[in-house]
Amino acid sequence: MRRGWRRFLIMNAVAFALVLLVAIFAVLRREEAVQEALAAAPGRSGAPSSDLPVASASVATPASAIATDGGRPEPIDVAIVQDSGALTQPEGTSIYRSPFAMPNPGPPVRIKVGMLLNSIDEYEIKTGKFTADFFLSLTSPNPIPTLNLQFPNGKVESREIIADKPTFKLFRFAGTFKSPPDLRKYPFDSQELEIVVEDDAKGIDQMRLSADRERTQLARGFRALGWRVSYLEARSISQSYPDRFENDDLYYGRYIFTIGLDRFATSAAFKVFVPAFVIVLIAILGMWVPPNEMEVRSNTGAPMLAGAVLFHFALMQEVPATSYLTRADKLMLAVYVSLALAMISTWWMFIVKEEKMDLVFRIARTLVPTLCVVVMALGSLG
């Protein structure tokens, strides 16, 4: 009996040391990821941006959604060139004081933006990056000015001009984009992938963007491997960059295309929930090992704890570090609590006198599985 007790303590001490090392590694990894995220925060020259919506609308169905322009103040109508070459606006005569505002621009050109998304590939939940192939159409009743299209949340790798008419332009783009993932419900999570388009050379005093309802949709052969499309959304907003220079108050049109993706629940359950429940089930089966086989009973907890730690470590490699607990994290906490309950019941049998071991055995065999079921249910619901 004493020999089994010593072996039990050694195995559990090793298991807890492994848990401690993994926890320290996880904390260090999380801090490093947070610092990298702060260093790579989006923005222009470190200047914060503010989104002031012109108008927006969304439909949470596989059909496309549309947003149209709303009213905004008319731009300036006078600009003066100083001797230094800097553009300023006379006080009291203009709405926009920005040197990039057009003098006497007239009514802004209204452009409808449409997008036909061909494919979403290589989506990495850990980085939020994905590749997209799509057609972008621009339609206007008036001649469209020269454009300098930019993609603030991505990089275009190929650009093909299909049509270049005065009132209609059609492009095909392919590139890499990035949308921060929301992993609170992981592995049953839903993600929103965005493709942002803007022209930062001309403000809303010269042109206004709006979403084209009939031209915002998925291609017939659309694919997003491993994900199911839940909805599409297209909206138009006004974007400002107030801290680049003095009097930088001009807004720029921005078109945002959003596709909602849901992870397949069956695949998520088999990859995350089934292994976790199997680990707990094997540990609970040790509750039926009789008191005269304490060495066998004591050897069931530590291996399952080590297996849970390794499984949790593998899950951590699949997702980025977050400031919140995902549903998978809560499930693993429930696994650890369940394993701790099983190990405590074994310790209890070593501590009590030999004549009371049968009583402890009967209590533990009933109480521990019941508590484990409750704990695992709470962990699964998140």
C-alpha positions in Angstrom: 0.0 0.0 0.0 2.7 2.5 0.9 4.6 1.7 -2.3 1.5 2.4 -4.3 1.0 5.6 -2.4 4.5 6.8 -3.3 4.2 5.9 -6.9 0.8 7.7 -7.1 2.3 10.9 -5.6 5.3 10.8 -8.0 3.1 10.4 -11.1 0.7 13.1 -10.1 3.6 15.5 -9.2 5.0 15.0 -12.7 1.6 15.5 -14.2 1.0 18.8 -12.3 4.5 20.0 -13.2 3.6 19.4 -16.9 0.4 21.4 -16.4 2.4 24.2 -14.8 4.9 24.4 -17.6 2.2 24.5 -20.3 0.3 27.2 -18.4 3.5 29.4 -18.2 4.1 28.8 -21.8 0.6 29.8 -22.7 0.8 33.1 -20.6 4.1 34.0 -22.3 2.7 33.2 -25.7 -0.4 35.3 -25.1 1.6 38.3 -23.9 3.8 38.1 -27.0 0.8 37.9 -29.3 -0.8 40.9 -27.6 2.3 42.9 -28.1 2.5 41.9 -31.8 -1.1 42.8 -32.3 -0.6 46.2 -30.7 2.5 46.8 -32.9 0.6 45.8 -36.0 -2.5 47.8 -35.3 -4.1 49.2 -38.5 -4.0 52.8 -39.3 -2.1 55.4 -41.4 1.1 56.7 -39.9 -0.2 55.7 -36.5 -3.2 58.0 -36.9 -6.5 56.6 -35.5 -9.4 56.5 -37.9 -13.1 57.1 -37.3 -15.9 55.6 -39.3 -18.8 57.9 -39.7 -21.6 56.0 -41.5 -23.2 57.7 -44.5 -25.8 54.8 -44.5 -25.8 51.1 -44.0 -28.1 48.1 -44.3 -27.7 44.4 -44.0 -29.7 41.2 -44.5 -28.7 38.1 -42.5 -29.5 35.7 -45.4 -27.4 34.3 -48.2 -28.9 37.0 -50.4 -26.9 40.2 -50.8 -27.6 43.4 -49.0 -27.4 47.0 -50.0 -26.5 50.4 -48.5 -27.1 53.7 -50.1 -25.7 57.2 -49.5 -27.3 59.4 -47.0 -27.1 63.2 -46.8 -23.9 64.9 -45.8 -23.0 68.6 -45.9 -21.9 70.0 -49.2 -18.1 70.5 -49.6 -16.2 73.8 -49.9 -16.5 76.0 -53.0 -13.3 78.1 -52.6 -9.7 77.2 -52.3 -6.7 79.6 -52.0 -3.1 78.8 -52.8 -0.6 80.3 -50.5 2.9 81.4 -51.5 4.3 78.3 -49.8 2.2 76.1 -52.1 0.0 74.8 -49.3 -3.8 74.8 -49.8 -6.0 76.4 -47.2 -9.5 77.6 -47.1 -10.8 81.0 -46.0 -12.5 81.0 -42.6 -16.2 81.1 -42.6 -16.7 80.2 -46.3 -16.2 76.4 -46.3 -17.3 73.2 -44.6 -14.1 71.3 -45.3 -10.8 73.0 -44.5 -8.7 70.2 -45.9 -6.1 71.2 -48.5 -7.3 68.2 -50.5 -10.8 69.4 -50.9 -11.8 70.4 -54.4 -12.6 74.1 -55.1 -16.0 74.6 -56.7 -16.4 70.8 -57.3 -20.2 70.9 -58.1 -22.4 68.0 -57.3 -20.5 64.8 -56.3 -20.5 61.9 -58.8 -22.6 59.1 -57.4 -21.1 55.6 -58.1 -22.8 52.3 -57.4 -20.3 49.6 -56.4 -21.0 45.9 -57.0 -19.0 42.8 -56.2 -19.2 39.2 -57.4 -17.2 37.0 -55.1 -15.7 34.0 -56.9 -13.9 32.2 -54.1 -12.5 32.4 -50.5 -9.3 30.3 -50.1 -6.6 29.6 -47.6 -8.5 31.1 -44.7 -6.3 30.9 -41.6 -8.2 31.3 -38.4 -5.0 31.9 -36.5 -4.0 35.0 -38.4 -7.4 36.1 -39.9 -5.9 36.1 -43.4 -7.6 34.8 -46.5 -7.3 35.0 -50.2 -10.2 36.2 -52.4 -10.9 36.4 -56.1 -13.7 38.8 -57.1 -15.1 41.1 -59.8 -15.7 44.8 -58.8 -18.1 46.9 -60.9 -18.5 50.7 -60.8 -21.6 52.2 -62.4 -22.7 55.9 -62.6 -25.1 58.0 -64.7 -22.3 60.6 -65.0 -18.7 60.1 -66.2 -16.6 58.5 -63.4 -13.5 60.4 -62.5 -10.0 58.9 -62.4 -9.9 56.4 -59.5 -7.1 55.2 -57.3 -8.7 52.2 -55.6 -7.1 51.0 -52.4 -7.8 48.0 -50.1 -7.1 49.1 -46.5 -7.4 45.6 -45.1 -5.5 43.7 -47.7 -3.1 43.6 -50.6 -4.0 43.0 -54.2 -1.8 40.6 -56.1 -3.4 40.7 -59.5 -5.6 43.4 -61.2 -7.4 43.0 -64.6 -9.3 45.7 -66.3 -12.2 44.1 -68.1 -14.2 47.2 -69.0 -13.2 50.9 -68.9 -16.1 53.0 -70.1 -16.8 56.6 -69.0 -19.8 55.5 -66.9 -19.0 51.9 -66.3 -15.8 50.1 -65.1 -15.3 46.4 -64.4 -12.2 45.0 -62.7 -11.1 41.5 -61.5 -9.0 41.4 -58.4 -7.2 38.7 -56.5 -5.3 39.3 -53.3 -4.8 38.6 -49.6 -7.0 40.2 -47.0 -7.3 40.2 -43.2 -10.3 40.2 -40.8 -9.8 39.7 -37.1 -11.5 36.5 -36.0 -14.1 36.3 -33.2 -13.4 33.0 -31.3 -15.7 33.3 -28.3 -17.8 30.4 -29.5 -14.9 28.3 -31.0 -15.2 25.6 -32.2 -18.8 26.5 -33.1 -17.8 29.9 -34.2 -19.0 32.2 -37.0 -16.6 34.5 -38.8 -17.1 37.8 -40.7 -14.6 38.3 -43.6 -14.4 41.8 -45.0 -13.1 43.2 -48.3 -12.8 47.0 -47.9 -12.5 49.2 -51.0 -11.9 53.0 -51.0 -10.5 55.8 -53.1 -8.3 58.0 -50.9 -7.5 60.5 -53.6 -11.0 62.0 -53.9 -13.2 62.9 -51.0 -17.0 62.8 -50.8 -17.0 66.4 -52.1 -16.2 64.8 -55.5 -17.8 61.4 -55.4 -20.1 59.2 -53.3 -20.1 55.4 -53.2 -23.1 53.3 -52.6 -23.7 49.5 -52.7 -25.3 48.0 -55.8 -27.9 45.5 -54.5 -28.3 43.6 -57.7 -24.5 43.3 -58.3 -23.5 42.2 -54.8 -23.6 38.4 -54.8 -21.7 35.1 -54.9 -20.5 33.4 -58.1 -22.2 30.2 -59.1 -19.1 28.2 -58.4 -18.3 29.9 -55.1 -16.3 27.9 -52.6 -15.1 28.4 -49.1 -13.7 25.0 -48.0 -14.6 24.0 -44.5 -17.2 26.7 -44.0 -20.9 27.4 -44.8 -22.0 30.8 -46.0 -24.6 32.3 -43.7 -25.1 35.8 -45.1 -23.8 38.6 -47.3 -23.6 42.3 -46.5 -22.6 45.4 -48.5 -22.5 48.9 -47.1 -21.1 52.3 -47.8 -19.6 54.6 -45.2 -17.5 57.8 -44.9 -14.0 57.4 -43.5 -11.9 60.2 -42.0 -8.2 60.4 -41.0 -8.2 63.3 -38.6 -4.7 63.3 -37.3 -2.5 63.2 -40.4 -2.1 67.0 -40.6 -3.8 70.2 -39.6 -7.3 70.7 -40.9 -7.6 67.2 -42.1 -11.4 67.1 -42.0 -12.3 65.7 -45.4 -14.1 62.4 -45.6 -13.5 59.6 -48.1 -15.9 57.1 -49.5 -15.5 53.5 -48.4 -17.3 50.3 -49.6 -17.3 47.3 -47.3 -18.3 43.8 -48.5 -18.9 41.3 -45.7 -19.4 37.6 -45.9 -20.5 35.6 -42.9 -19.1 32.0 -42.5 -20.2 29.3 -40.1 -18.0 26.4 -39.1 -19.4 22.9 -39.8 -20.7 21.8 -36.3 -20.2 18.0 -37.0 -16.5 18.5 -37.8 -16.0 20.8 -34.8 -17.6 18.3 -32.4 -15.5 15.4 -33.5 -12.2 17.4 -33.3 -12.8 19.0 -29.9 -15.7 17.7 -27.9 -15.3 14.0 -28.5 -11.7 13.7 -27.4 -12.4 15.8 -24.3 -15.3 13.6 -23.2 -13.3 10.4 -23.9 -10.5 11.6 -21.6 -13.0 12.3 -18.8 -14.9 9.0 -19.4 -11.7 6.9 -19.1 -10.8 8.7 -15.8 -14.3 8.1 -14.4 -14.1 4.4 -15.2 -11.3 4.3 -12.6 -14.0 4.9 -9.9 -15.1 1.2 -10.3 -11.7 -0.2 -9.5 -12.0 -1.9 -6.1 -10.1 -0.7 -3.0 -7.9 -3.7 -3.0 -6.5 -2.6 -6.4 -5.4 0.9 -5.4 -2.2 0.8 -7.4 -4.3 0.3 -10.6 -6.8 2.9 -9.5 -4.1 5.5 -8.8 -2.5 5.0 -12.2 -5.7 6.1 -14.1 -5.7 9.8 -13.2 -2.2 11.0 -14.1 -2.1 9.6 -17.7 -5.4 11.2 -18.4 -4.3 14.5 -17.0 -1.2 14.4 -19.2 -3.3 13.5 -22.2 -5.7 16.4 -21.4 -2.7 18.8 -21.2 -1.3 17.7 -24.5 -4.7 17.9 -26.2 -5.2 21.4 -24.8 -1.8 22.4 -26.1 -2.7 21.1 -29.6 -5.9 23.2 -29.5 -3.9 26.3 -28.5 -1.8 25.9 -31.7 -5.0 26.1 -33.9 -6.2 29.5 -32.7 -4.5 32.8 -31.8 -4.1 34.1 -28.3 -7.2 36.0 -27.1 -8.1 38.2 -24.2 -11.1 36.0 -23.5 -11.9 32.3 -23.0 -13.2 30.5 -26.0 -15.8 27.7 -25.6 -13.0 25.2 -26.1 -11.1 26.8 -23.2 -14.1 26.5 -21.0 -14.5 22.8 -22.0 -10.9 22.1 -21.1 -11.4 23.8 -17.7 -14.3 21.4 -17.1 -12.0 18.5 -18.1 -9.4 19.6 -15.6 -12.0 19.9 -12.8 -13.4 16.5 -13.6 -10.0 14.9 -13.5 -9.3 16.7 -10.3 -12.5 15.2 -8.7 -11.4 11.7 -9.7 -7.9 12.2 -8.3 -9.2 13.7 -5.1 -11.5 10.6 -4.5 -8.4 8.4 -4.9 -6.4 10.5 -2.5 -9.3 10.3 0.0 -9.1 6.5 0.0 -5.4 6.7 0.8 -5.9 9.0 3.7 -8.8 7.3 5.5 -8.4 4.2 7.7 -8.5 0.9 5.9 -11.9 -0.1 7.5 -13.5 3.0 6.0 -12.2 2.5 2.4 -15.3 0.6 1.3 -17.5 3.5 2.4 -15.4 6.0 0.6 -15.3 3.8 -2.5 -19.1 3.7 -2.6 -19.5 7.4 -2.0 -16.9 8.3 -4.7 -18.4 5.9 -7.2 -21.7 7.7 -7.0 -20.7 11.3 -6.3 -17.8 11.8 -8.6 -19.5 10.7 -11.9 -22.5 12.9 -11.1 -20.4 15.9 -10.4 -18.4 15.3 -13.6 -21.5 15.2 -15.7 -22.6 18.5 -14.2 -19.2 20.1 -14.7 -18.8 18.9 -18.3 -22.4 20.1 -19.2 -21.6 23.6 -17.9 -18.3 23.6 -19.7 -19.9 22.5 -23.0 -22.6 25.1 -22.8 -20.0 27.8 -22.2 
